[in-house]
Amino acid sequence: MIRKVKTGWQVDIRPDGTFGRRIRKTFKTQAEAKRFEAVTRAKAAAGEDYNPRKRDRRRLLDLVQFWYDAHGSTLRDGRSRLGKLRQLVGIMGNPVAATIRPADVARFRQERLDAGLSPNTVNHDMAHLRAVFNLAIRMKEWHGENPFAAFKAIRIPEREPSFLSQEQIDTLFREMRQSRNKHLVLIASICLTTGARWSEAQSLRSENVREGRITFVNTKNGRTRTVPIDQDLYQRLKDHGPEVGRLFPKDAYLAFTRALDRSGIELPRGQRTHVLRHTFASHFMMNGGNLLTLQKILGHQSIQMTMRYAHLSPDHLSEAIKYGPKTTFGHHASFQDG
């Protein structure tokens, strides 16, 4: 039955018959009420669940905790990402999740940019929050829309990785040899000769250095990779640490940044962390290395990441000269305006 009430049009029905569950719901218009009644009776006749869902009162932090319990706890960086998500939720005021609209997300994103955060950081923030809703939707724990799904990542102009010249490498290593940190030069040598990330070299264990190779197990993407090294570096590593355990128990990154500052080498913001990795990759390509081999050495999952160094190859796009159309003027051709 549908009847007019003070607040609109009320549907009052028992889809399963006289003794079935009673449903009462009010709509603003009669058309909405009729549509609801028809859909509900059709679902009941088909044996489907027709019960209107109760409004989800969970707050955003509840969904974040669900994400962590169901998935985040299995990730290598799960705890740190949980902390980051809690921070973002706090900035948003921990709203009821069902009340978040795309317009709210747009305002939040702009506020983060206005606060001075880089587009790359904001992109990561949005991706993490979007993943919270995506997981809940996949696990049928969330039946609403994902308010973060409407937003694509902010387009960031591709920045060419900076790398050191041989002269700069020599200067930097001279400064590093003056450091009190006895691990610094060896860690930097690993990064420069294998393309390892600083964290991968810093956490290297003695048992992962054997038969002229280094096996990196504590990698960013979780995949193990093995890279050969020259005999000199191999012997220095074998002589440096214990037979089992971490080769470098003391963090040397601060000593590295101080040596870099003393060297006078200037790098774009955010590039000093991976400058030795970029330097290895750049020199590898400039010396005629193969792009697919470089991908395996660096441990990139996608060749697109490695393509950043392709233009440094001596024969990069050289076929443009060989196969491109030839000009009609020769060495003695004259050029006239007009």
C-alpha positions as CSV (number, residue, x, y, z in Angstrom):
1,M,0.0,0.0,0.0
2,I,1.2,3.5,-0.8
3,R,-0.3,6.5,1.0
4,K,0.3,10.2,1.4
5,V,1.9,11.3,4.7
6,K,3.2,14.6,6.0
7,T,6.7,13.9,4.9
8,G,5.9,12.5,1.4
9,W,4.6,9.1,0.2
10,Q,4.9,6.1,2.4
11,V,5.2,2.5,1.2
12,D,3.8,0.0,3.7
13,I,4.0,-3.6,2.4
14,R,4.6,-7.2,3.4
15,P,6.3,-8.7,0.3
16,D,6.1,-12.2,1.6
17,G,2.4,-12.1,2.5
18,T,0.3,-11.3,5.6
19,F,2.6,-12.9,8.1
20,G,5.8,-11.8,6.4
21,R,8.2,-9.0,7.3
22,R,6.7,-5.5,7.2
23,I,8.5,-2.8,5.3
24,R,7.7,0.9,5.7
25,K,9.7,3.5,3.8
26,T,8.9,7.1,2.9
27,F,9.8,8.9,-0.4
28,K,9.5,12.4,-1.5
29,T,7.5,11.6,-4.6
30,Q,4.8,9.1,-5.4
31,A,6.7,7.9,-8.5
32,E,9.7,6.9,-6.3
33,A,7.4,5.1,-3.9
34,K,5.8,3.1,-6.7
35,R,9.1,2.2,-8.1
36,F,10.4,1.0,-4.8
37,E,7.2,-1.1,-4.2
38,A,7.5,-2.7,-7.6
39,V,11.2,-3.6,-7.3
40,T,10.7,-4.9,-3.8
41,R,7.8,-7.2,-4.7
42,A,9.7,-8.4,-7.8
43,K,12.7,-9.4,-5.7
44,A,10.5,-11.1,-3.2
45,A,8.8,-13.1,-5.9
46,A,12.2,-14.1,-7.4
47,G,13.5,-15.2,-4.0
48,E,16.1,-12.4,-3.8
49,D,17.0,-10.4,-0.8
50,Y,14.7,-7.4,-0.9
51,N,15.4,-6.0,2.6
52,P,16.5,-2.3,2.4
53,R,20.1,-2.0,3.7
54,K,20.5,-0.1,6.9
55,R,22.5,3.0,6.6
56,D,26.2,2.3,7.1
57,R,27.4,4.4,10.1
58,R,31.0,3.3,10.0
59,R,33.6,6.0,9.9
60,L,36.5,6.1,7.5
61,L,38.9,4.9,10.2
62,D,36.8,1.7,10.6
63,L,37.3,1.0,6.9
64,V,41.0,1.7,7.2
65,Q,41.2,-0.8,10.1
66,F,39.3,-3.4,8.1
67,W,41.7,-2.9,5.2
68,Y,44.7,-3.5,7.5
69,D,43.2,-6.5,9.1
70,A,42.1,-8.1,5.8
71,H,45.1,-7.2,3.7
72,G,47.5,-4.5,4.9
73,S,49.0,-6.7,7.6
74,T,50.4,-9.0,4.9
75,L,52.3,-6.2,3.2
76,R,56.0,-5.4,4.0
77,D,55.1,-1.8,4.6
78,G,51.7,-2.5,6.1
79,R,52.3,-0.9,9.5
80,S,53.8,2.3,8.0
81,R,51.0,2.5,5.5
82,L,48.4,2.1,8.3
83,G,50.1,4.9,10.1
84,K,49.9,7.1,7.0
85,L,46.3,6.3,6.5
86,R,45.4,7.1,10.1
87,Q,47.1,10.5,9.6
88,L,45.1,11.2,6.5
89,V,41.9,10.2,8.2
90,G,42.7,12.6,11.0
91,I,43.3,15.4,8.6
92,M,39.9,14.6,7.0
93,G,38.2,14.6,10.4
94,N,37.3,10.9,10.3
95,P,34.0,11.4,8.6
96,V,31.2,8.8,8.3
97,A,32.4,6.9,5.2
98,A,29.0,7.0,3.5
99,T,28.9,10.8,3.6
100,I,32.2,11.2,1.6
101,R,31.4,12.5,-1.9
102,P,33.8,13.1,-4.8
103,A,33.5,16.8,-4.2
104,D,34.8,16.3,-0.7
105,V,37.8,14.3,-2.1
106,A,38.5,17.1,-4.6
107,R,38.6,19.7,-1.8
108,F,40.8,17.5,0.3
109,R,43.2,16.9,-2.6
110,Q,43.5,20.6,-3.3
111,E,44.1,21.4,0.4
112,R,47.0,18.9,0.4
113,L,48.5,20.6,-2.7
114,D,48.0,24.1,-1.2
115,A,49.8,22.9,1.9
116,G,52.9,22.4,-0.2
117,L,52.9,18.7,-0.7
118,S,54.2,17.4,-4.0
119,P,51.8,16.1,-6.6
120,N,53.5,12.7,-6.4
121,T,52.9,12.6,-2.6
122,V,49.3,13.5,-3.1
123,N,48.9,10.9,-5.8
124,H,50.1,8.2,-3.3
125,D,47.7,9.5,-0.6
126,M,44.8,9.2,-3.0
127,A,45.8,5.8,-4.2
128,H,46.1,4.5,-0.6
129,L,42.6,5.8,0.3
130,R,41.1,4.5,-2.9
131,A,42.6,1.0,-2.1
132,V,40.8,1.0,1.2
133,F,37.4,1.3,-0.5
134,N,38.3,-1.0,-3.4
135,L,39.2,-3.9,-1.0
136,A,36.0,-3.4,1.0
137,I,34.0,-3.5,-2.2
138,R,35.7,-6.6,-3.5
139,M,35.0,-8.4,-0.2
140,K,31.4,-7.2,-0.2
141,E,32.0,-5.3,3.0
142,W,31.1,-2.0,1.4
143,H,28.0,-1.5,-0.8
144,G,28.4,2.1,-1.7
145,E,30.5,3.9,-4.3
146,N,34.2,4.5,-4.0
147,P,34.4,8.3,-3.6
148,F,38.1,8.2,-4.6
149,A,37.5,6.3,-7.8
150,A,36.6,9.4,-9.8
151,F,40.0,10.9,-9.6
152,K,42.9,10.0,-11.8
153,A,46.5,10.6,-10.7
154,I,47.8,14.1,-11.2
155,R,49.9,14.1,-14.3
156,I,53.6,14.7,-13.4
157,P,56.0,15.7,-16.1
158,E,58.6,12.9,-16.6
159,R,61.9,14.0,-14.9
160,E,65.2,12.7,-16.3
161,P,67.1,11.0,-13.5
162,S,70.3,12.8,-12.6
163,F,73.6,11.0,-12.7
164,L,77.2,11.7,-11.8
165,S,80.0,12.1,-14.3
166,Q,83.2,10.1,-13.7
167,E,84.9,13.3,-12.3
168,Q,82.0,13.8,-9.9
169,I,82.2,10.1,-8.8
170,D,85.9,10.5,-8.0
171,T,85.2,13.7,-6.1
172,L,82.4,12.1,-4.1
173,F,84.5,9.0,-3.2
174,R,87.3,11.2,-2.0
175,E,84.9,12.9,0.4
176,M,83.5,9.6,1.5
177,R,86.9,8.3,2.4
178,Q,87.2,11.1,4.9
179,S,84.1,10.0,6.8
180,R,84.4,8.3,10.2
181,N,81.7,5.8,9.1
182,K,83.8,2.7,8.1
183,H,80.9,1.2,6.1
184,L,80.2,4.2,3.9
185,V,82.5,3.6,1.0
186,L,81.6,-0.1,0.7
187,I,77.8,0.6,0.7
188,A,78.2,3.3,-1.9
189,S,80.4,1.0,-4.0
190,I,77.7,-1.6,-4.0
191,C,75.1,0.9,-5.1
192,L,77.4,2.3,-7.8
193,T,78.5,-1.1,-9.3
194,T,75.2,-3.0,-9.0
195,G,72.5,-0.3,-9.3
196,A,71.2,-1.3,-5.8
197,R,69.0,1.0,-3.8
198,W,70.7,2.4,-0.7
199,S,68.3,0.4,1.6
200,E,69.1,-2.8,-0.3
201,A,72.9,-2.3,0.1
202,Q,72.6,-1.1,3.7
203,S,70.7,-4.2,4.8
204,L,72.9,-6.7,3.0
205,R,73.9,-9.8,4.8
206,S,77.2,-11.7,4.6
207,E,75.5,-14.9,3.5
208,N,74.1,-13.1,0.4
209,V,77.6,-12.4,-0.9
210,R,79.0,-15.5,-2.4
211,E,80.8,-16.8,-5.6
212,G,81.4,-13.3,-6.9
213,R,77.7,-12.3,-6.7
214,I,75.4,-10.3,-4.5
215,T,71.9,-11.5,-4.0
216,F,69.5,-8.8,-2.9
217,V,66.5,-10.2,-0.9
218,N,65.3,-7.2,0.9
219,T,64.0,-5.4,-2.2
220,K,61.3,-2.9,-2.8
221,N,59.1,-5.2,-4.8
222,G,59.9,-8.3,-2.8
223,R,61.6,-10.1,-5.6
224,T,65.1,-11.5,-5.2
225,R,67.7,-10.7,-7.7
226,T,71.4,-11.6,-8.1
227,V,74.0,-9.3,-9.6
228,P,77.7,-10.2,-10.3
229,I,80.5,-8.0,-8.9
230,D,84.2,-7.7,-9.7
231,Q,86.7,-9.7,-7.6
232,D,88.1,-6.7,-5.8
233,L,84.7,-5.6,-4.4
234,Y,83.8,-9.2,-3.6
235,Q,87.0,-9.7,-1.6
236,R,86.5,-6.4,0.3
237,L,83.0,-7.4,1.3
238,K,84.1,-10.9,2.4
239,D,86.9,-9.3,4.6
240,H,84.6,-6.6,6.0
241,G,81.9,-8.3,8.0
242,P,81.1,-11.5,9.9
243,E,80.5,-14.8,8.1
244,V,76.8,-14.6,9.0
245,G,74.7,-11.6,9.7
246,R,74.5,-8.0,8.6
247,L,77.6,-6.6,6.9
248,F,76.8,-3.0,7.8
249,P,75.1,-2.7,11.3
250,K,75.4,1.0,11.4
251,D,73.3,3.2,9.1
252,A,75.6,5.2,6.8
253,Y,73.1,7.3,4.8
254,L,73.6,10.5,6.9
255,A,77.3,10.2,6.3
256,F,76.7,9.8,2.6
257,T,74.6,13.0,2.5
258,R,77.2,14.9,4.4
259,A,79.9,13.7,2.0
260,L,77.7,14.7,-1.0
261,D,77.3,18.2,0.5
262,R,81.0,18.6,1.0
263,S,81.7,17.5,-2.6
264,G,79.8,20.5,-3.9
265,I,77.7,18.3,-6.3
266,E,74.2,19.8,-6.7
267,L,71.3,17.5,-7.5
268,P,67.6,18.2,-8.2
269,R,65.4,17.9,-5.1
270,G,64.5,14.3,-4.2
271,Q,67.2,12.7,-6.4
272,R,70.1,12.3,-4.0
273,T,68.7,9.1,-2.5
274,H,69.0,7.2,-5.8
275,V,71.8,9.1,-7.4
276,L,74.2,6.2,-7.3
277,R,71.6,3.8,-8.7
278,H,70.8,6.3,-11.5
279,T,74.5,6.8,-12.1
280,F,75.0,3.0,-12.6
281,A,72.1,2.7,-15.0
282,S,73.1,5.8,-17.0
283,H,76.7,4.7,-17.4
284,F,75.6,1.2,-18.2
285,M,73.5,2.5,-21.2
286,M,76.1,5.0,-22.3
287,N,78.7,2.2,-22.5
288,G,76.5,0.2,-24.8
289,G,74.6,-2.0,-22.3
290,N,71.4,-3.8,-23.2
291,L,68.1,-2.3,-21.9
292,L,66.5,-5.7,-21.0
293,T,69.6,-6.7,-19.1
294,L,69.5,-3.4,-17.2
295,Q,65.8,-4.1,-16.3
296,K,66.9,-7.4,-14.7
297,I,69.8,-5.8,-12.9
298,L,67.7,-3.0,-11.4
299,G,64.8,-5.3,-10.6
300,H,62.2,-3.2,-12.5
301,Q,58.9,-5.1,-12.9
302,S,58.0,-3.0,-16.0
303,I,60.3,-2.2,-18.9
304,Q,58.7,1.3,-18.8
305,M,60.7,2.2,-15.7
306,T,63.9,1.2,-17.4
307,M,63.1,3.1,-20.6
308,R,64.0,6.3,-18.7
309,Y,67.7,5.4,-19.5
310,A,67.2,4.3,-23.1
311,H,68.0,7.7,-24.7
312,L,71.6,7.4,-23.2
313,S,72.4,4.5,-25.4
314,P,75.0,5.4,-28.1
315,D,72.8,4.1,-30.9
316,H,69.5,5.3,-29.4
317,L,67.1,6.1,-32.4
318,S,70.1,6.1,-34.7
319,E,67.9,4.3,-37.3
320,A,66.2,7.7,-37.8
321,I,69.3,8.6,-39.9
322,K,69.4,5.4,-41.7
323,Y,65.8,4.9,-42.6
324,G,64.4,8.5,-42.6
325,P,63.7,10.4,-45.9
326,K,66.8,12.0,-47.4
327,T,67.0,15.7,-48.2
328,T,67.2,16.9,-51.8
329,F,69.9,19.5,-51.2
330,G,73.5,18.6,-51.1
331,H,76.7,20.0,-49.6
332,H,76.7,23.0,-52.1
333,A,73.0,23.8,-51.9
334,S,72.2,27.5,-51.3
335,F,69.3,28.7,-49.1
336,Q,67.3,31.7,-50.0
337,D,64.6,33.4,-47.9
338,G,61.1,33.7,-49.3
